Amino acid sequence: MNKKAMLRMLFFLLVPLAFCGCMESMVKPEAKIDTGEEMGLPPYSGPRARLAVADFEWKVDDSSRTTKIGFGGQTMTISSSETTGYTTGLRDMLTTAMVQTKRYRVLERQNMDSLKSEMALTGSGYTDKTGVSKGGVKGADLLVMGAVTGWEPGSSGGGGGLGGGGMLGQASALFGAVKGAYSKSTMAMDIRIVDTHTSEVLAATRVEGVAKDVNLGAALAGFGGSGGMGGGLGGYAKTPMEKAIRTCLYNATRFITENTPPAYMKY
């Protein structure tokens, strides 16, 4: 076999291998882990406070629960089922952010039914002595309460329509052409830090998020999770409303961390 033939054979052997390697790197799954460092809080390694996040309340005026989407003054009203999805998502995102601050021992309160079911298995003798027993759930010293008081999704949600399911999901298909018709999105909520033993309100404020674009800074891009929008908020992904939501929760998190009394940092 001459030299040219040998080079040709090596070429046909090596190129497929190189191609396969490139393809493997292109399709290799990647996972982004959000550590919360992007929030820009000072490093902390001391004792933590026990905290739980309560259900968010929806206190937006009826006049603000409609969103004009053009075409002859057509409007769509946010239904109660959709607002429940929003408040659940906000609570989940704030809970994640509280854990990521590394300043709190955050107690699970969203899925208590699952914990009760696990306890029932132990009580019925289905698990061994290592199972979860009643009375072992820790109590929180602090409760964070949130109420949504402003909600103006000035830009359409994913797919060109308005965020959420149900009626708003139908609007996405019917009025997709109006995506981006509004230039500003806003969200506002009241936040309270409450002592669970005395019911005393230790600190309270109103936070607001305003956005005219979808460019998320480092502090907002992964805020409250690994980039996704919780609960029924997925329809607002990659719109100005996502930025408004994340800005609002970001401000809430900073307020909570800066206004937690040192006396509660004992665990």
N, C-alpha and C positions, 0 to 999 in steps of 0.2 A: 504494500500500500504506500503510495507516494505521500509526500508531505502535504500537498494540497488536499488530498482526500481525507487525511487524518484531521486537518483543521476543520474541514467541512463537517465531519462526523462529530467532532467536539462541539461545534457550533449548534448542531441539531440536538445534542444531548444537554448542553448547558442552558440554552435559551428557555426550554420548557420549565426547567427547574427554577430559573430566575423569575419567570412569569408567575409560576405557582407561588413563589415567595412573596412577590408583589401583591398578588391577589389575596394571599393570606393576611398580609398586613392591612389591606384595604377593608376586609370584612371582619377583622378581629374585633370582638365586642369590647367596648370600653365602659367603665363605670366611674362616674365622678362622685367623690365623697365630699360632702359639704361639711366642713369642720366648724364653721361659724367664725373663723378668723377674719373673714372679710368684713365683719361688722365693725372692726376698728376699735373694739373695747380694749382697755389695758389688760395685760396678762394677769391672771388670778389663780392662786392655788391654795387659798385659805379655806376656812369653814364655810359651809353653804347654808342657805335657808331652805326650809321645807315649804313648797309652794304648789298650788294647783291652779289651773285655769278654768274658770267657770264657763258655762254656755254663753255665747254672745247673744245679745238682744238686738232685734231689728227695730229701730225707732226712727225710721225715715218717714217724713211727712208724706201723706197720700199724694200731694202735689208733686213730689219728687220721685214717685214710683212709676212714672211713665217716661218713656224715652221716645222723642220724635225721630223718625227715621226717613223723613221725606216722603215724596210721592203724594202730594195732596194733603199733607198734614196728618198722615197715618201715624198712630201711636201704638205702642205695645206696653202693657202693664206687667210689672214683675209680680208673679203669683206668690202665694205663701210658701208653696213647696220649693220654689226657686230660692227664696230668701233663706229658707232653712238650709239649703245646700251651701249658700254663701256663708252663713254664720258658722256652719260646721267646718268649712274650709279655713276660715279665718282663725278659728280656735285651734285647729290642728297646726297651722303655720306658726302661730304665736307660741304654742306649747313646744314645738321643735326649737324655736329660737331661744326660749328660756333654757332649755337643756344645753344648747350650744354656747351660752354665755359662760358656762362652767361656774356659775355662782349660786345655783339652786339645785336642790334635790326635788325634782319635779315628780309629782305623784299622778299616776294615771287615774283619770276620772271619766274619760270618754267611753270606755268599754267595760264598765263595771259588770255588765251582764255576763261577759266572758269570764271574769274573775269569779263571779258567783257560781257559774256552772262548774268551774274547776274546784271550788270549795265543796260543792255538792257531791262531786265524785269522791272526794276524801271522806266526807261525812257518811257516804253510803258504803264505804269499805271497798271501793273499786281501785283505789290507789294505795301505795304503801305509806309508811309513816313520814316519808319525805314530801307528801302531797301538801297542797295549800290548805291551811286550816282557817276557820273563821276566827276573827280577832287578830289576825296578823297584819292586816292592812294598816299602814301608817297614816296618821292624821297630819293635815297641813296646818302650818301656823299662819300662812298667808294665802289669800285667795285673790286672784286677779280677775276683775270683772270688766267686761267690755260691752259697749253698746254702739251700734252703727247709727250715726245721726246724720250722715250725709252720703249720698250715693248718686253720682252723676257720670255714667259711662258715656263720655262724649264721643267715643269711637267704637265702631262695631267690633264684635268678637270674632273668634276663629272662623275661618271660612267665609268671611265677609258679612255675616249677620251679627245679631246681638248675642252676647254670651248667655249661657244657660240652656236648659232644655225646655220641653213643653212648648208653650206659645212662642217663647223667644227663639227656640230652635227652629220653629216653622218660619219665623221671620227671617232667619238666616238664609233659607232657600228662596224666599219670595223677594227679599230686598237686598240681595248680596251686592248689587251694584252700588250701594250707597256707602260701602266701607270707606272709613276715613272722612266722612262728610263733616264730622265735628272735630275741632282742633284741640279741645282741652277736656281732660277727664279729672274728676275730683272724688275723693272719699274722705270722710271725717268720722271719728269715733271718740267717745268718752272712755277713759281708762281710770279704774279705781284700784288701789291696793288696800285690802281689808284684812284686819286682824280677825282670824276665825274664832278666837276665844272670847273676844269682847265685842265684835262686830264694828269696832271703830275703823273709820276710814282714815288710813294713815297718809295717803296722798292721792290726788286726783288731778286730771288734766284733760284737755281736748287736743287731739293730734289730728293732723290733716295731711293728705297727700295730693299733690297737684302735678299733672303731667301733660305736656304738649307733644311728646315724642315717645318712642319706645326704646331709647338708648338707656340701658341699665348700667349703672356704675358697678364697680367690684363689690361694694357693700350690699347692693340690691340684687345682683344677678343670681346668687344662690341663697338669698335670705329665706329663712323658714323652711329649708329643705334642699334637695339636690336639684333645684331648678324648676320643679313642677308646681302647678297651682293646685291647692288642696280643694276637696269637696266639689261643689258645683261651679268653681271659679275657672275651670279649664277653658271655657268659651272666651275668656278675656285674655288668654295667653297671646303675647306678642302684639299687644295693643297698648295705647297710652294708659288704659285702665289698669293693666297689670302693673305698670310703673307706679301709678297712684296708690294701688293696694300695697305694694311692697314698701313704698316710701312711708305710708301710714303706719304699717306694722313695725318698720325699722325705728321710727320715732317713738312708738309705744315701748319697744324693747329697751331703748336707751333710757327712756323716762323711768321705767320700772327699776332697772339696774342702778340708776343714779339716786333713786328715792327710797330704796329699801333701807330701813333703819339698821345700823350695825348690830343692834341687840338681837336681831333675828338670825344673824349669820353664826350659827352655833353647832352645825352638824358636820 
